[in-house]
C-alpha cells in the first residue's frame, strides 16, 4: 500500500483514483467537481487506498477513516 506522489500527480497501487495538479489545485477522480490543496489530496488518496483494501469491521483503521472523512468535510 502506498500513494506515489510527484509534483503534479498522485497515484496508488491499491485503487484507481488519480490526483492531478491543475491551476494550483488538486483534482481527484474519486471526487468530481471538487478541488483540494496538496494536504487534502494526500488525505483523499490515503482514504481511497484504505477503502479499496476493505478492512474488516472493527479494524482500528476505521477510526482514522472517519477522521479523514471529517477532514475532507464529507
Secondary structure, 3 states (H helix, E strand, C coil): CCEEECCCEEEECCCCCCEEEECCEEEECCCCCCCECHHHHHHHHHHHHHHHHCCCCCCCHHHHHHHHHHHCCC
